[in-house]
Amino acid sequence: MAREPQRIRRRERKNITSGVAHVNASFNNTMITITDAQGNAISWSSAGMMGFKGSRKSTPYAAQVAADDAGKK
């Protein structure tokens, strides 16, 4: 018997006019969370999630790349 192919659900885009960016910059990593007015997380990213390892996670460039990724999601 052949199995039915599973449907792949795509992430639906949310059009949000305003949000709050929460930045947690520690000595080891930088994490950015974008929330709506009520505080519900819309998207998040971190320097480690962008592929930076070790001491490169704590650089300003890694934080910039993570913030750009959180904004695009």
mmCIF file of the N, C-alpha and C atoms, coordinates in Angstrom:
data_MODEL
# 
_entry.id   MODEL 
# 
loop_
_atom_site.group_PDB 
_atom_site.id 
_atom_site.type_symbol 
_atom_site.label_atom_id 
_atom_site.label_alt_id 
_atom_site.label_comp_id 
_atom_site.label_asym_id 
_atom_site.label_entity_id 
_atom_site.label_seq_id 
_atom_site.pdbx_PDB_ins_code 
_atom_site.Cartn_x 
_atom_site.Cartn_y 
_atom_site.Cartn_z 
_atom_site.occupancy 
_atom_site.B_iso_or_equiv 
_atom_site.pdbx_formal_charge 
_atom_site.auth_seq_id 
_atom_site.auth_comp_id 
_atom_site.auth_asym_id 
_atom_site.auth_atom_id 
_atom_site.pdbx_PDB_model_num 
ATOM 1   N N  . MET A 1 1  ? 0.823  -1.191 0.000  1.00 0.00 ? 1  MET A N  1 
ATOM 2   C CA . MET A 1 1  ? 0.000  0.000  0.000  1.00 0.00 ? 1  MET A CA 1 
ATOM 3   C C  . MET A 1 1  ? 0.866  1.254  0.000  1.00 0.00 ? 1  MET A C  1 
ATOM 4   N N  . ALA A 1 2  ? 0.482  2.177  -0.808 1.00 0.00 ? 2  ALA A N  1 
ATOM 5   C CA . ALA A 1 2  ? 1.218  3.438  -0.870 1.00 0.00 ? 2  ALA A CA 1 
ATOM 6   C C  . ALA A 1 2  ? 0.654  4.406  0.163  1.00 0.00 ? 2  ALA A C  1 
ATOM 7   N N  . ARG A 1 3  ? 1.550  5.133  0.775  1.00 0.00 ? 3  ARG A N  1 
ATOM 8   C CA . ARG A 1 3  ? 1.117  6.122  1.756  1.00 0.00 ? 3  ARG A CA 1 
ATOM 9   C C  . ARG A 1 3  ? 0.763  7.418  1.047  1.00 0.00 ? 3  ARG A C  1 
ATOM 10  N N  . GLU A 1 4  ? -0.181 8.121  1.609  1.00 0.00 ? 4  GLU A N  1 
ATOM 11  C CA . GLU A 1 4  ? -0.528 9.431  1.060  1.00 0.00 ? 4  GLU A CA 1 
ATOM 12  C C  . GLU A 1 4  ? 0.564  10.425 1.437  1.00 0.00 ? 4  GLU A C  1 
ATOM 13  N N  . PRO A 1 5  ? 0.957  11.278 0.517  1.00 0.00 ? 5  PRO A N  1 
ATOM 14  C CA . PRO A 1 5  ? 1.995  12.261 0.865  1.00 0.00 ? 5  PRO A CA 1 
ATOM 15  C C  . PRO A 1 5  ? 1.455  13.256 1.885  1.00 0.00 ? 5  PRO A C  1 
ATOM 16  N N  . GLN A 1 6  ? 2.311  13.593 2.839  1.00 0.00 ? 6  GLN A N  1 
ATOM 17  C CA . GLN A 1 6  ? 1.899  14.539 3.869  1.00 0.00 ? 6  GLN A CA 1 
ATOM 18  C C  . GLN A 1 6  ? 1.909  15.950 3.301  1.00 0.00 ? 6  GLN A C  1 
ATOM 19  N N  . ARG A 1 7  ? 0.951  16.713 3.717  1.00 0.00 ? 7  ARG A N  1 
ATOM 20  C CA . ARG A 1 7  ? 0.881  18.104 3.285  1.00 0.00 ? 7  ARG A CA 1 
ATOM 21  C C  . ARG A 1 7  ? 1.863  18.928 4.101  1.00 0.00 ? 7  ARG A C  1 
ATOM 22  N N  . ILE A 1 8  ? 2.562  19.785 3.420  1.00 0.00 ? 8  ILE A N  1 
ATOM 23  C CA . ILE A 1 8  ? 3.511  20.661 4.090  1.00 0.00 ? 8  ILE A CA 1 
ATOM 24  C C  . ILE A 1 8  ? 2.836  22.009 4.301  1.00 0.00 ? 8  ILE A C  1 
ATOM 25  N N  . ARG A 1 9  ? 2.723  22.385 5.551  1.00 0.00 ? 9  ARG A N  1 
ATOM 26  C CA . ARG A 1 9  ? 2.104  23.671 5.866  1.00 0.00 ? 9  ARG A CA 1 
ATOM 27  C C  . ARG A 1 9  ? 3.172  24.746 5.870  1.00 0.00 ? 9  ARG A C  1 
ATOM 28  N N  . ARG A 1 10 ? 2.874  25.814 5.189  1.00 0.00 ? 10 ARG A N  1 
ATOM 29  C CA . ARG A 1 10 ? 3.801  26.937 5.167  1.00 0.00 ? 10 ARG A CA 1 
ATOM 30  C C  . ARG A 1 10 ? 3.446  27.899 6.286  1.00 0.00 ? 10 ARG A C  1 
ATOM 31  N N  . ARG A 1 11 ? 4.472  28.528 6.813  1.00 0.00 ? 11 ARG A N  1 
ATOM 32  C CA . ARG A 1 11 ? 4.269  29.502 7.876  1.00 0.00 ? 11 ARG A CA 1 
ATOM 33  C C  . ARG A 1 11 ? 3.567  30.719 7.287  1.00 0.00 ? 11 ARG A C  1 
ATOM 34  N N  . GLU A 1 12 ? 2.443  31.091 7.866  1.00 0.00 ? 12 GLU A N  1 
ATOM 35  C CA . GLU A 1 12 ? 1.705  32.230 7.325  1.00 0.00 ? 12 GLU A CA 1 
ATOM 36  C C  . GLU A 1 12 ? 2.326  33.529 7.816  1.00 0.00 ? 12 GLU A C  1 
ATOM 37  N N  . ARG A 1 13 ? 2.397  34.484 6.933  1.00 0.00 ? 13 ARG A N  1 
ATOM 38  C CA . ARG A 1 13 ? 2.992  35.775 7.253  1.00 0.00 ? 13 ARG A CA 1 
ATOM 39  C C  . ARG A 1 13 ? 1.995  36.627 8.020  1.00 0.00 ? 13 ARG A C  1 
ATOM 40  N N  . LYS A 1 14 ? 2.511  37.327 9.013  1.00 0.00 ? 14 LYS A N  1 
ATOM 41  C CA . LYS A 1 14 ? 1.680  38.219 9.800  1.00 0.00 ? 14 LYS A CA 1 
ATOM 42  C C  . LYS A 1 14 ? 2.087  39.650 9.481  1.00 0.00 ? 14 LYS A C  1 
ATOM 43  N N  . ASN A 1 15 ? 1.122  40.466 9.156  1.00 0.00 ? 15 ASN A N  1 
ATOM 44  C CA . ASN A 1 15 ? 1.398  41.876 8.906  1.00 0.00 ? 15 ASN A CA 1 
ATOM 45  C C  . ASN A 1 15 ? 1.197  42.641 10.202 1.00 0.00 ? 15 ASN A C  1 
ATOM 46  N N  . ILE A 1 16 ? 2.288  43.017 10.812 1.00 0.00 ? 16 ILE A N  1 
ATOM 47  C CA . ILE A 1 16 ? 2.240  43.713 12.089 1.00 0.00 ? 16 ILE A CA 1 
ATOM 48  C C  . ILE A 1 16 ? 2.841  45.101 11.887 1.00 0.00 ? 16 ILE A C  1 
ATOM 49  N N  . THR A 1 17 ? 2.085  46.105 12.290 1.00 0.00 ? 17 THR A N  1 
ATOM 50  C CA . THR A 1 17 ? 2.520  47.478 12.045 1.00 0.00 ? 17 THR A CA 1 
ATOM 51  C C  . THR A 1 17 ? 3.535  47.958 13.072 1.00 0.00 ? 17 THR A C  1 
ATOM 52  N N  . SER A 1 18 ? 3.430  47.496 14.307 1.00 0.00 ? 18 SER A N  1 
ATOM 53  C CA . SER A 1 18 ? 4.379  47.943 15.322 1.00 0.00 ? 18 SER A CA 1 
ATOM 54  C C  . SER A 1 18 ? 4.709  46.793 16.259 1.00 0.00 ? 18 SER A C  1 
ATOM 55  N N  . GLY A 1 19 ? 5.891  46.850 16.810 1.00 0.00 ? 19 GLY A N  1 
ATOM 56  C CA . GLY A 1 19 ? 6.334  45.811 17.728 1.00 0.00 ? 19 GLY A CA 1 
ATOM 57  C C  . GLY A 1 19 ? 7.420  46.354 18.635 1.00 0.00 ? 19 GLY A C  1 
ATOM 58  N N  . VAL A 1 20 ? 7.823  45.522 19.578 1.00 0.00 ? 20 VAL A N  1 
ATOM 59  C CA . VAL A 1 20 ? 8.857  45.896 20.532 1.00 0.00 ? 20 VAL A CA 1 
ATOM 60  C C  . VAL A 1 20 ? 10.003 44.909 20.387 1.00 0.00 ? 20 VAL A C  1 
ATOM 61  N N  . ALA A 1 21 ? 11.213 45.413 20.252 1.00 0.00 ? 21 ALA A N  1 
ATOM 62  C CA . ALA A 1 21 ? 12.393 44.551 20.145 1.00 0.00 ? 21 ALA A CA 1 
ATOM 63  C C  . ALA A 1 21 ? 13.059 44.466 21.512 1.00 0.00 ? 21 ALA A C  1 
ATOM 64  N N  . HIS A 1 22 ? 13.130 43.264 22.051 1.00 0.00 ? 22 HIS A N  1 
ATOM 65  C CA . HIS A 1 22 ? 13.805 43.017 23.322 1.00 0.00 ? 22 HIS A CA 1 
ATOM 66  C C  . HIS A 1 22 ? 15.177 42.434 23.000 1.00 0.00 ? 22 HIS A C  1 
ATOM 67  N N  . VAL A 1 23 ? 16.223 43.083 23.487 1.00 0.00 ? 23 VAL A N  1 
ATOM 68  C CA . VAL A 1 23 ? 17.591 42.654 23.200 1.00 0.00 ? 23 VAL A CA 1 
ATOM 69  C C  . VAL A 1 23 ? 18.240 42.219 24.500 1.00 0.00 ? 23 VAL A C  1 
ATOM 70  N N  . ASN A 1 24 ? 18.712 40.968 24.531 1.00 0.00 ? 24 ASN A N  1 
ATOM 71  C CA . ASN A 1 24 ? 19.439 40.440 25.677 1.00 0.00 ? 24 ASN A CA 1 
ATOM 72  C C  . ASN A 1 24 ? 20.878 40.230 25.234 1.00 0.00 ? 24 ASN A C  1 
ATOM 73  N N  . ALA A 1 25 ? 21.743 41.164 25.604 1.00 0.00 ? 25 ALA A N  1 
ATOM 74  C CA . ALA A 1 25 ? 23.148 41.095 25.214 1.00 0.00 ? 25 ALA A CA 1 
ATOM 75  C C  . ALA A 1 25 ? 23.967 40.667 26.424 1.00 0.00 ? 25 ALA A C  1 
ATOM 76  N N  . SER A 1 26 ? 24.422 39.424 26.404 1.00 0.00 ? 26 SER A N  1 
ATOM 77  C CA . SER A 1 26 ? 25.269 38.928 27.481 1.00 0.00 ? 26 SER A CA 1 
ATOM 78  C C  . SER A 1 26 ? 26.719 38.932 27.009 1.00 0.00 ? 26 SER A C  1 
ATOM 79  N N  . PHE A 1 27 ? 27.620 38.462 27.853 1.00 0.00 ? 27 PHE A N  1 
ATOM 80  C CA . PHE A 1 27 ? 29.025 38.401 27.466 1.00 0.00 ? 27 PHE A CA 1 
ATOM 81  C C  . PHE A 1 27 ? 29.274 37.304 26.435 1.00 0.00 ? 27 PHE A C  1 
ATOM 82  N N  . ASN A 1 28 ? 28.373 36.322 26.340 1.00 0.00 ? 28 ASN A N  1 
ATOM 83  C CA . ASN A 1 28 ? 28.600 35.182 25.461 1.00 0.00 ? 28 ASN A CA 1 
ATOM 84  C C  . ASN A 1 28 ? 27.733 35.164 24.211 1.00 0.00 ? 28 ASN A C  1 
ATOM 85  N N  . ASN A 1 29 ? 26.577 35.805 24.226 1.00 0.00 ? 29 ASN A N  1 
ATOM 86  C CA . ASN A 1 29 ? 25.641 35.695 23.114 1.00 0.00 ? 29 ASN A CA 1 
ATOM 87  C C  . ASN A 1 29 ? 24.730 36.916 23.112 1.00 0.00 ? 29 ASN A C  1 
ATOM 88  N N  . THR A 1 30 ? 24.040 37.135 22.011 1.00 0.00 ? 30 THR A N  1 
ATOM 89  C CA . THR A 1 30 ? 23.044 38.196 21.910 1.00 0.00 ? 30 THR A CA 1 
ATOM 90  C C  . THR A 1 30 ? 21.761 37.586 21.387 1.00 0.00 ? 30 THR A C  1 
ATOM 91  N N  . MET A 1 31 ? 20.660 37.774 22.117 1.00 0.00 ? 31 MET A N  1 
ATOM 92  C CA . MET A 1 31 ? 19.369 37.233 21.718 1.00 0.00 ? 31 MET A CA 1 
ATOM 93  C C  . MET A 1 31 ? 18.398 38.381 21.513 1.00 0.00 ? 31 MET A C  1 
ATOM 94  N N  . ILE A 1 32 ? 17.679 38.354 20.396 1.00 0.00 ? 32 ILE A N  1 
ATOM 95  C CA . ILE A 1 32 ? 16.716 39.393 20.050 1.00 0.00 ? 32 ILE A CA 1 
ATOM 96  C C  . ILE A 1 32 ? 15.345 38.758 19.931 1.00 0.00 ? 32 ILE A C  1 
ATOM 97  N N  . THR A 1 33 ? 14.354 39.309 20.622 1.00 0.00 ? 33 THR A N  1 
ATOM 98  C CA . THR A 1 33 ? 12.981 38.838 20.540 1.00 0.00 ? 33 THR A CA 1 
ATOM 99  C C  . THR A 1 33 ? 12.107 40.009 20.132 1.00 0.00 ? 33 THR A C  1 
ATOM 100 N N  . ILE A 1 34 ? 11.271 39.806 19.129 1.00 0.00 ? 34 ILE A N  1 
ATOM 101 C CA . ILE A 1 34 ? 10.332 40.842 18.696 1.00 0.00 ? 34 ILE A CA 1 
ATOM 102 C C  . ILE A 1 34 ? 8.948  40.431 19.164 1.00 0.00 ? 34 ILE A C  1 
ATOM 103 N N  . THR A 1 35 ? 8.284  41.321 19.902 1.00 0.00 ? 35 THR A N  1 
ATOM 104 C CA . THR A 1 35 ? 6.975  41.024 20.467 1.00 0.00 ? 35 THR A CA 1 
ATOM 105 C C  . THR A 1 35 ? 5.956  42.041 19.981 1.00 0.00 ? 35 THR A C  1 
ATOM 106 N N  . ASP A 1 36 ? 4.676  41.691 20.153 1.00 0.00 ? 36 ASP A N  1 
ATOM 107 C CA . ASP A 1 36 ? 3.620  42.652 19.847 1.00 0.00 ? 36 ASP A CA 1 
ATOM 108 C C  . ASP A 1 36 ? 3.370  43.517 21.078 1.00 0.00 ? 36 ASP A C  1 
ATOM 109 N N  . ALA A 1 37 ? 2.338  44.328 21.037 1.00 0.00 ? 37 ALA A N  1 
ATOM 110 C CA . ALA A 1 37 ? 2.071  45.266 22.130 1.00 0.00 ? 37 ALA A CA 1 
ATOM 111 C C  . ALA A 1 37 ? 1.722  44.558 23.432 1.00 0.00 ? 37 ALA A C  1 
ATOM 112 N N  . GLN A 1 38 ? 1.149  43.351 23.341 1.00 0.00 ? 38 GLN A N  1 
ATOM 113 C CA . GLN A 1 38 ? 0.777  42.607 24.538 1.00 0.00 ? 38 GLN A CA 1 
ATOM 114 C C  . GLN A 1 38 ? 1.939  41.799 25.114 1.00 0.00 ? 38 GLN A C  1 
ATOM 115 N N  . GLY A 1 39 ? 3.046  41.725 24.414 1.00 0.00 ? 39 GLY A N  1 
ATOM 116 C CA . GLY A 1 39 ? 4.200  40.981 24.905 1.00 0.00 ? 39 GLY A CA 1 
ATOM 117 C C  . GLY A 1 39 ? 4.313  39.577 24.352 1.00 0.00 ? 39 GLY A C  1 
ATOM 118 N N  . ASN A 1 40 ? 3.461  39.213 23.389 1.00 0.00 ? 40 ASN A N  1 
ATOM 119 C CA . ASN A 1 40 ? 3.541  37.888 22.779 1.00 0.00 ? 40 ASN A CA 1 
ATOM 120 C C  . ASN A 1 40 ? 4.672  37.867 21.757 1.00 0.00 ? 40 ASN A C  1 
ATOM 121 N N  . ALA A 1 41 ? 5.524  36.856 21.832 1.00 0.00 ? 41 ALA A N  1 
ATOM 122 C CA . ALA A 1 41 ? 6.676  36.767 20.937 1.00 0.00 ? 41 ALA A CA 1 
ATOM 123 C C  . ALA A 1 41 ? 6.218  36.495 19.512 1.00 0.00 ? 41 ALA A C  1 
ATOM 124 N N  . ILE A 1 42 ? 6.691  37.304 18.583 1.00 0.00 ? 42 ILE A N  1 
ATOM 125 C CA . ILE A 1 42 ? 6.385  37.133 17.167 1.00 0.00 ? 42 ILE A CA 1 
ATOM 126 C C  . ILE A 1 42 ? 7.525  36.380 16.492 1.00 0.00 ? 42 ILE A C  1 
ATOM 127 N N  . SER A 1 43 ? 8.744  36.820 16.729 1.00 0.00 ? 43 SER A N  1 
ATOM 128 C CA . SER A 1 43 ? 9.911  36.141 16.174 1.00 0.00 ? 43 SER A CA 1 
ATOM 129 C C  . SER A 1 43 ? 11.093 36.373 17.102 1.00 0.00 ? 43 SER A C  1 
ATOM 130 N N  . TRP A 1 44 ? 12.084 35.508 16.969 1.00 0.00 ? 44 TRP A N  1 
ATOM 131 C CA . TRP A 1 44 ? 13.283 35.663 17.776 1.00 0.00 ? 44 TRP A CA 1 
ATOM 132 C C  . TRP A 1 44 ? 14.462 35.103 17.011 1.00 0.00 ? 44 TRP A C  1 
ATOM 133 N N  . SER A 1 45 ? 15.638 35.526 17.417 1.00 0.00 ? 45 SER A N  1 
ATOM 134 C CA . SER A 1 45 ? 16.865 35.049 16.799 1.00 0.00 ? 45 SER A CA 1 
ATOM 135 C C  . SER A 1 45 ? 18.007 35.298 17.769 1.00 0.00 ? 45 SER A C  1 
ATOM 136 N N  . SER A 1 46 ? 19.109 34.609 17.539 1.00 0.00 ? 46 SER A N  1 
ATOM 137 C CA . SER A 1 46 ? 20.296 34.812 18.356 1.00 0.00 ? 46 SER A CA 1 
ATOM 138 C C  . SER A 1 46 ? 21.526 34.668 17.479 1.00 0.00 ? 46 SER A C  1 
ATOM 139 N N  . ALA A 1 47 ? 22.649 35.123 17.998 1.00 0.00 ? 47 ALA A N  1 
ATOM 140 C CA . ALA A 1 47 ? 23.888 35.031 17.236 1.00 0.00 ? 47 ALA A CA 1 
ATOM 141 C C  . ALA A 1 47 ? 24.293 33.577 17.042 1.00 0.00 ? 47 ALA A C  1 
ATOM 142 N N  . GLY A 1 48 ? 24.054 32.739 18.026 1.00 0.00 ? 48 GLY A N  1 
ATOM 143 C CA . GLY A 1 48 ? 24.363 31.322 17.894 1.00 0.00 ? 48 GLY A CA 1 
ATOM 144 C C  . GLY A 1 48 ? 23.489 30.640 16.865 1.00 0.00 ? 48 GLY A C  1 
ATOM 145 N N  . MET A 1 49 ? 22.251 31.085 16.744 1.00 0.00 ? 49 MET A N  1 
ATOM 146 C CA . MET A 1 49 ? 21.341 30.518 15.759 1.00 0.00 ? 49 MET A CA 1 
ATOM 147 C C  . MET A 1 49 ? 21.770 30.883 14.338 1.00 0.00 ? 49 MET A C  1 
ATOM 148 N N  . MET A 1 50 ? 22.499 31.978 14.191 1.00 0.00 ? 50 MET A N  1 
ATOM 149 C CA . MET A 1 50 ? 22.972 32.404 12.880 1.00 0.00 ? 50 MET A CA 1 
ATOM 150 C C  . MET A 1 50 ? 24.257 31.697 12.462 1.00 0.00 ? 50 MET A C  1 
ATOM 151 N N  . GLY A 1 51 ? 24.773 30.820 13.297 1.00 0.00 ? 51 GLY A N  1 
ATOM 152 C CA . GLY A 1 51 ? 25.945 30.033 12.931 1.00 0.00 ? 51 GLY A CA 1 
ATOM 153 C C  . GLY A 1 51 ? 27.244 30.513 13.529 1.00 0.00 ? 51 GLY A C  1 
ATOM 154 N N  . PHE A 1 52 ? 27.205 31.558 14.342 1.00 0.00 ? 52 PHE A N  1 
ATOM 155 C CA . PHE A 1 52 ? 28.421 32.025 14.991 1.00 0.00 ? 52 PHE A CA 1 
ATOM 156 C C  . PHE A 1 52 ? 28.714 31.118 16.182 1.00 0.00 ? 52 PHE A C  1 
ATOM 157 N N  . LYS A 1 53 ? 29.962 30.736 16.332 1.00 0.00 ? 53 LYS A N  1 
ATOM 158 C CA . LYS A 1 53 ? 30.360 29.844 17.417 1.00 0.00 ? 53 LYS A CA 1 
ATOM 159 C C  . LYS A 1 53 ? 31.427 30.513 18.274 1.00 0.00 ? 53 LYS A C  1 
ATOM 160 N N  . GLY A 1 54 ? 31.482 30.108 19.516 1.00 0.00 ? 54 GLY A N  1 
ATOM 161 C CA . GLY A 1 54 ? 32.543 30.565 20.411 1.00 0.00 ? 54 GLY A CA 1 
ATOM 162 C C  . GLY A 1 54 ? 32.508 32.052 20.673 1.00 0.00 ? 54 GLY A C  1 
ATOM 163 N N  . SER A 1 55 ? 33.687 32.655 20.667 1.00 0.00 ? 55 SER A N  1 
ATOM 164 C CA . SER A 1 55 ? 33.786 34.070 21.023 1.00 0.00 ? 55 SER A CA 1 
ATOM 165 C C  . SER A 1 55 ? 33.226 34.985 19.940 1.00 0.00 ? 55 SER A C  1 
ATOM 166 N N  . ARG A 1 56 ? 32.995 34.471 18.734 1.00 0.00 ? 56 ARG A N  1 
ATOM 167 C CA . ARG A 1 56 ? 32.432 35.317 17.671 1.00 0.00 ? 56 ARG A CA 1 
ATOM 168 C C  . ARG A 1 56 ? 30.952 35.613 17.894 1.00 0.00 ? 56 ARG A C  1 
ATOM 169 N N  . LYS A 1 57 ? 30.284 34.841 18.770 1.00 0.00 ? 57 LYS A N  1 
ATOM 170 C CA . LYS A 1 57 ? 28.871 35.112 19.060 1.00 0.00 ? 57 LYS A CA 1 
ATOM 171 C C  . LYS A 1 57 ? 28.681 36.442 19.765 1.00 0.00 ? 57 LYS A C  1 
ATOM 172 N N  . SER A 1 58 ? 29.690 36.885 20.499 1.00 0.00 ? 58 SER A N  1 
ATOM 173 C CA . SER A 1 58 ? 29.531 38.098 21.301 1.00 0.00 ? 58 SER A CA 1 
ATOM 174 C C  . SER A 1 58 ? 29.990 39.361 20.577 1.00 0.00 ? 58 SER A C  1 
ATOM 175 N N  . THR A 1 59 ? 30.208 39.284 19.269 1.00 0.00 ? 59 THR A N  1 
ATOM 176 C CA . THR A 1 59 ? 30.660 40.464 18.528 1.00 0.00 ? 59 THR A CA 1 
ATOM 177 C C  . THR A 1 59 ? 29.470 41.320 18.087 1.00 0.00 ? 59 THR A C  1 
ATOM 178 N N  . PRO A 1 60 ? 29.699 42.595 17.846 1.00 0.00 ? 60 PRO A N  1 
ATOM 179 C CA . PRO A 1 60 ? 28.610 43.452 17.362 1.00 0.00 ? 60 PRO A CA 1 
ATOM 180 C C  . PRO A 1 60 ? 28.063 43.020 16.005 1.00 0.00 ? 60 PRO A C  1 
ATOM 181 N N  . TYR A 1 61 ? 28.923 42.489 15.144 1.00 0.00 ? 61 TYR A N  1 
ATOM 182 C CA . TYR A 1 61 ? 28.449 42.045 13.828 1.00 0.00 ? 61 TYR A CA 1 
ATOM 183 C C  . TYR A 1 61 ? 27.484 40.868 13.964 1.00 0.00 ? 61 TYR A C  1 
ATOM 184 N N  . ALA A 1 62 ? 27.771 39.945 14.866 1.00 0.00 ? 62 ALA A N  1 
ATOM 185 C CA . ALA A 1 62 ? 26.876 38.808 15.082 1.00 0.00 ? 62 ALA A CA 1 
ATOM 186 C C  . ALA A 1 62 ? 25.524 39.288 15.600 1.00 0.00 ? 62 ALA A C  1 
ATOM 187 N N  . ALA A 1 63 ? 25.521 40.303 16.457 1.00 0.00 ? 63 ALA A N  1 
ATOM 188 C CA . ALA A 1 63 ? 24.267 40.866 16.960 1.00 0.00 ? 63 ALA A CA 1 
ATOM 189 C C  . ALA A 1 63 ? 23.490 41.540 15.838 1.00 0.00 ? 63 ALA A C  1 
ATOM 190 N N  . GLN A 1 64 ? 24.195 42.196 14.930 1.00 0.00 ? 64 GLN A N  1 
ATOM 191 C CA . GLN A 1 64 ? 23.544 42.857 13.800 1.00 0.00 ? 64 GLN A CA 1 
ATOM 192 C C  . GLN A 1 64 ? 22.891 41.834 12.880 1.00 0.00 ? 64 GLN A C  1 
ATOM 193 N N  . VAL A 1 65 ? 23.573 40.730 12.613 1.00 0.00 ? 65 VAL A N  1 
ATOM 194 C CA . VAL A 1 65 ? 23.023 39.688 11.750 1.00 0.00 ? 65 VAL A CA 1 
ATOM 195 C C  . VAL A 1 65 ? 21.806 39.044 12.410 1.00 0.00 ? 65 VAL A C  1 
ATOM 196 N N  . ALA A 1 66 ? 21.864 38.821 13.720 1.00 0.00 ? 66 ALA A N  1 
ATOM 197 C CA . ALA A 1 66 ? 20.739 38.224 14.437 1.00 0.00 ? 66 ALA A CA 1 
ATOM 198 C C  . ALA A 1 66 ? 19.536 39.161 14.447 1.00 0.00 ? 66 ALA A C  1 
ATOM 199 N N  . ALA A 1 67 ? 19.764 40.456 14.625 1.00 0.00 ? 67 ALA A N  1 
ATOM 200 C CA . ALA A 1 67 ? 18.663 41.422 14.618 1.00 0.00 ? 67 ALA A CA 1 
ATOM 201 C C  . ALA A 1 67 ? 18.024 41.505 13.241 1.00 0.00 ? 67 ALA A C  1 
ATOM 202 N N  . ASP A 1 68 ? 18.830 41.435 12.202 1.00 0.00 ? 68 ASP A N  1 
ATOM 203 C CA . ASP A 1 68 ? 18.312 41.453 10.837 1.00 0.00 ? 68 ASP A CA 1 
ATOM 204 C C  . ASP A 1 68 ? 17.449 40.222 10.585 1.00 0.00 ? 68 ASP A C  1 
ATOM 205 N N  . ASP A 1 69 ? 17.885 39.068 11.066 1.00 0.00 ? 69 ASP A N  1 
ATOM 206 C CA . ASP A 1 69 ? 17.124 37.837 10.879 1.00 0.00 ? 69 ASP A CA 1 
ATOM 207 C C  . ASP A 1 69 ? 15.808 37.875 11.651 1.00 0.00 ? 69 ASP A C  1 
ATOM 208 N N  . ALA A 1 70 ? 15.825 38.392 12.874 1.00 0.00 ? 70 ALA A N  1 
ATOM 209 C CA . ALA A 1 70 ? 14.594 38.477 13.664 1.00 0.00 ? 70 ALA A CA 1 
ATOM 210 C C  . ALA A 1 70 ? 13.590 39.413 13.004 1.00 0.00 ? 70 ALA A C  1 
ATOM 211 N N  . GLY A 1 71 ? 14.064 40.471 12.391 1.00 0.00 ? 71 GLY A N  1 
ATOM 212 C CA . GLY A 1 71 ? 13.178 41.406 11.706 1.00 0.00 ? 71 GLY A CA 1 
ATOM 213 C C  . GLY A 1 71 ? 12.579 40.833 10.440 1.00 0.00 ? 71 GLY A C  1 
ATOM 214 N N  . LYS A 1 72 ? 13.317 39.985 9.753  1.00 0.00 ? 72 LYS A N  1 
ATOM 215 C CA . LYS A 1 72 ? 12.815 39.407 8.509  1.00 0.00 ? 72 LYS A CA 1 
ATOM 216 C C  . LYS A 1 72 ? 11.787 38.317 8.750  1.00 0.00 ? 72 LYS A C  1 
ATOM 217 N N  . LYS A 1 73 ? 11.880 37.653 9.879  1.00 0.00 ? 73 LYS A N  1 
ATOM 218 C CA . LYS A 1 73 ? 10.910 36.592 10.167 1.00 0.00 ? 73 LYS A CA 1 
ATOM 219 C C  . LYS A 1 73 ? 9.583  37.221 10.427 1.00 0.00 ? 73 LYS A C  1 
# 
